[in-house]
Amino acid sequence: MASLEELRIVCNELSKELDQLRTSKGKPPFRDELYREIEGSEEWTSVTGIARWFKNQFRAVMEDEHGDVYSAKVRKAIQYIHRHYAKDISAEQIAEHLAISGDHLRHCFKNETGRTILDYITEVRMEKAKRCLATGQYKLYEVAEKVGYRNSHYFSKVFQRVTGQHPLEYSERKQVHHE
């Protein structure tokens, strides 16, 4: 049977490989985006769960059709969004970071992804919010802050518009399914 130290070493090696793969596909590194999601995750309570988690992460990166399709600037914009979704970000800030005009970035992003930058930021935030809500560990205002909304009422309206459910309703349903 493997020791805890051996498991830690294997997980670190797998994390490095996942980082390299994600970066090559234009996604943010594992540690930047996913590390926070591991905390409190049910999957990380057993060796089988850890293996399943890594398998799913590798599969998701490999199945991501966007990595090789988008231009470098759009991939970098997506990376920026994934790294900074919890902050107040705009297309102008992203464009400034990439040293291009906001109009040019908005045009390229919409052409390549079929979505506006704001829509993409909202999608990323709502996916992160769903994960936080599913744990049942956070109050509504905490989830709102974690995903970049200063106002929990506005966050609730956006969440409801995107998912069709109030965040608390979503959280309660997820809690029932996990019990």
N, C-alpha and C positions, 0 to 999 in steps of 0.2 A: 504494500500500500504506500502511495506517495505521501511525503510529508507536506505540511503546510508550506514550508519554505520552497519545496520543489514546485508546488502548485503556483506560488507567487512568481517564481522564475518563468514558468511556462506562460502564465497570464501576461507578464511583462513582454516576453518575446512575441506572443500573439498580438499584443497591443502595438508593438513596433511595426509588425508586418501590416496590420490593419491601417496604421498611420500612413505608411508608404503607399499602400493601395489607394486609400482615400485621397491622398494628395495628388497622386498620378491621375485621378479621375476628376480633379478640380473641386474636391470636397474638403471641408475643414478637417484637420487632423483629429483623430479619435479623442485625444486628451482635451482638446479645446471644446468639443461639443458633447461628447457622450459620457464623460467621466462622472458628471453630476447626476446623470440618470441612473447610474449604478447604485448609488446610495439608496438603501431601503428597497431595492428591487428584489422581488421574490426569486427571480432567476439566479441571483448570486448567493443563495443559501445552500446550494449543493453543487458537487462537481458536475453532475448531469446538467443542472441549470446553467452553470457557467459555460459548459461546452455548447449547449443549445444557443445561448446568447451570442457567443462568438460565431457560431455557424450562421445564425441569422444576420449578423452584422456583415460578414464576408459575402453572403448571398445577396444582401441588399446592395452592396457596392458593385458587385459583379453584374447584377441585373439592371443597374442604373444606366439607362440609355443616354442620359444627358452628358455624361462625362466626356465623351469623344465627339459630341455633336456641337456643343457650344464653343464660341470663340473664347480666346483667353480672357478678354475683358469681361465677358458675361460670367465665365467661371469664377473669376476673381470677385465680381460683384456678389455672386452667390456665396462664396466663401466669407466675404465681409458680412453679409446678412446673417449667416449662421454663427459668426463670432460675436456679433454686436446686436442681435435681436432684442436683448434685454434692455438696451439703451434706446434713447430717442434718436432714431436714425431716419435719414431722408435720402432721396435719390441724389440730391445735391452733395450731401456728405460723402456718399459712396463714390460719386463721380470725382469729387475733389481728391479722395484717397487714391483713385486710379489715374489721376491727372488727365481727365478728359472732361468734356462739357456735360452738364446734366442732360441737356436735350439729346446729345449723341448717345449717352448711356440709355436713356429711356427708350429711344428709337431702337437701338440694337437689342435691348432686353426684350422688348415687346415682340420684335420680329423673330427672335430666336426661340423664346420660351412660350410665346402666345399669351403671356400675362404681363400686367404692369408690375413695376417694382413694388409698388404699394401692396398689390394683391399678393405678391410672393412673400413679402415681409409678414403680412397678415396670416398667410398659410403656415409659415414657419412658426410664428407665435402661437397659433391655435394648436398645432401639433404638440408643441412643448407644453402648452396649457393642459391639453388632454392627459399627457403623461403625469403632470403634477397632480391634477384632479383625481386621476385614477388611484393614486397612492392613498388619498384621504388624509395626508399628513399636514396639509396647508389650509389656512383660512383663505377665503376668496380674495381678499386684498393682497395677501402674500403671493398668490398665484399671479394676480394681475401685475404686481411689481416684478416678479421673476421673468415675465415675458414682455416687459417693456411698456406697460400701461400704468400711468400714475393714478388714474381714476378707475376704481373697481366697477363703478356703475357703467362707464363707457365700455370697459372690458367685457362686462356681462352682455351688453347689447351686441357687441361685435361677435362674441362667442355664440350667442343665440342666433344671430343672422347666419353665421357660417355653418353651425352644426344643427340648428333647429331645436336645440335644447338649452335651457338655462344651465350655467356651469354647475350649480349645486345639484340640479337634477341629474346631470351627466355624472357627477362624482358619486351620488347615491347609487345610481344604476351600476356603476363600475364596482362599487364596494359590495353590492349584493352578489355580483357575478364572481367575485374573488373569494367569497366566504364559503 
